[in-house]
Amino acid sequence: MKYPAMILFAGILAANPALAQRGRNHSAATANQDYILALTTADQFMHAWATRNQDDGLALLTPRLKGRFPEDYFRYYVSGLSNPHHQAFEIGRGKRLPSGAYSFPVVMYLHYNGQKESAPFPKPLTITVVQAGPESWLVDDLPGFVEPDSRD
């Protein structure tokens, strides 16, 4: 009886390093300095959105993005309405894109003054952040930004 128990115990010991190694390889994503700086920029922009701070929000946009539309569009995006108004956000784990940029899922919450009933959770959107220089990242794609109609 000792022999089968020893084989079983040896098999369990041999399997543990393999299981641990497989668990480590399962998550190949790492939080390197670029990821952390990109996440910081996404968080700073979303904080400007939640607090309706237009100047801080616009300062975090790439020149490419700012050049596509008049500044008023971006100011309106950051400031929003008085009711509903921007209230909170959640940023999820991001991923590195082939271009070197990072995209992060973000859920944006609005608050309706006087609303008592519950509402369904908003769908996640995406914010994309690109490297603008050494240790400098800027927002290049806004979550839920609807491009203005170009018809005259």
C-alpha positions in Angstrom: 0.0 0.0 0.0 2.9 2.4 0.6 4.2 2.1 -2.9 1.0 3.3 -4.7 0.7 6.2 -2.2 4.3 7.2 -2.8 3.7 7.2 -6.6 0.6 9.3 -6.2 2.4 11.8 -3.9 5.4 12.0 -6.3 2.9 12.6 -9.2 1.3 15.5 -7.3 4.7 17.0 -6.5 5.8 16.7 -10.1 2.5 18.3 -11.3 2.6 21.3 -9.1 5.6 23.1 -10.8 4.0 22.4 -14.1 0.7 23.9 -13.0 2.4 26.9 -11.5 4.4 27.4 -14.6 1.3 27.1 -16.8 -0.5 29.7 -14.6 2.4 32.1 -15.0 2.4 31.7 -18.8 -1.3 32.1 -19.0 -1.0 35.8 -18.2 1.7 37.1 -20.6 0.6 40.7 -20.0 2.9 42.8 -17.9 2.7 46.2 -16.2 5.8 47.8 -17.6 6.5 51.5 -17.2 4.9 52.3 -20.6 1.7 50.6 -19.4 1.7 52.5 -16.1 2.3 55.8 -17.8 -0.4 55.2 -20.4 -2.8 54.2 -17.7 -1.9 57.3 -15.7 -2.8 59.4 -18.7 -6.1 57.6 -19.3 -7.0 58.0 -15.6 -6.0 61.7 -15.6 -8.2 62.4 -18.7 -11.2 60.5 -17.2 -10.8 62.4 -14.0 -10.9 65.7 -16.0 -14.1 64.3 -17.6 -15.7 63.4 -14.3 -14.9 66.8 -12.8 -15.7 68.6 -16.0 -12.3 70.3 -16.1 -12.0 71.3 -19.8 -8.5 72.7 -19.6 -7.0 69.7 -18.0 -8.8 67.3 -20.4 -7.8 69.2 -23.5 -4.2 69.3 -22.4 -4.1 65.5 -22.5 -5.3 65.2 -26.2 -2.9 64.5 -29.1 -2.4 67.3 -31.6 -3.7 64.9 -34.3 -7.0 64.5 -32.4 -7.3 68.2 -31.6 -6.6 69.0 -35.3 -9.6 67.0 -36.5 -12.4 69.1 -34.9 -12.9 72.6 -33.5 -11.9 72.9 -29.8 -15.5 73.6 -28.8 -16.4 69.9 -29.6 -13.8 68.7 -27.1 -14.8 71.3 -24.5 -18.4 70.1 -24.8 -17.3 66.5 -24.6 -15.4 67.1 -21.3 -18.0 69.5 -19.7 -21.2 67.6 -20.7 -24.6 68.8 -19.6 -25.9 70.0 -16.3 -28.4 67.1 -16.2 -27.3 64.4 -16.6 -23.8 65.3 -15.6 -20.6 63.3 -15.5 -20.2 61.6 -12.2 -17.8 58.7 -12.2 -15.8 56.2 -14.3 -14.1 52.8 -14.2 -11.0 51.9 -16.2 -10.3 48.3 -16.8 -7.1 46.5 -17.7 -5.6 47.8 -20.9 -3.9 46.1 -23.8 -1.0 47.1 -26.0 -1.9 47.6 -29.6 0.3 46.7 -32.5 1.0 50.4 -33.1 2.5 50.6 -29.5 -0.5 52.5 -28.2 -2.6 51.2 -25.3 -6.4 50.9 -25.2 -8.3 50.7 -22.0 -12.0 49.7 -21.5 -13.8 52.5 -19.6 -17.3 52.7 -18.2 -18.6 56.2 -17.9 -21.4 57.0 -15.4 -23.8 59.9 -15.6 -25.9 61.2 -12.7 -29.4 62.4 -13.3 -30.5 64.9 -10.6 -33.5 63.7 -8.7 -33.4 60.2 -10.3 -34.3 57.5 -7.7 -34.8 54.3 -9.9 -31.9 52.1 -10.9 -30.6 52.1 -14.4 -28.7 49.4 -16.3 -24.9 49.6 -16.2 -23.4 51.5 -19.1 -21.6 49.5 -21.8 -17.8 49.7 -21.7 -16.2 52.0 -24.2 -12.5 52.5 -25.2 -9.9 55.2 -24.6 -6.7 54.9 -26.6 -3.4 56.5 -25.4 -0.3 57.0 -27.5 3.3 57.8 -26.6 4.1 61.4 -27.3 7.7 61.4 -26.1 9.9 59.8 -23.4 7.6 59.1 -20.5 4.9 61.3 -22.1 1.5 59.8 -23.2 -1.6 61.5 -24.7 -5.2 60.5 -25.5 -5.7 59.8 -29.2 -9.2 58.3 -29.1 -11.9 59.3 -26.8 -14.4 56.8 -25.3 -17.9 57.3 -26.8 -16.9 60.4 -28.8 -19.3 60.9 -31.6 -17.8 62.7 -34.5 -19.8 65.8 -35.5 -21.9 65.5 -38.6 -19.9 67.0 -41.5 -23.0 67.9 -43.5 -23.5 71.6 -44.1 
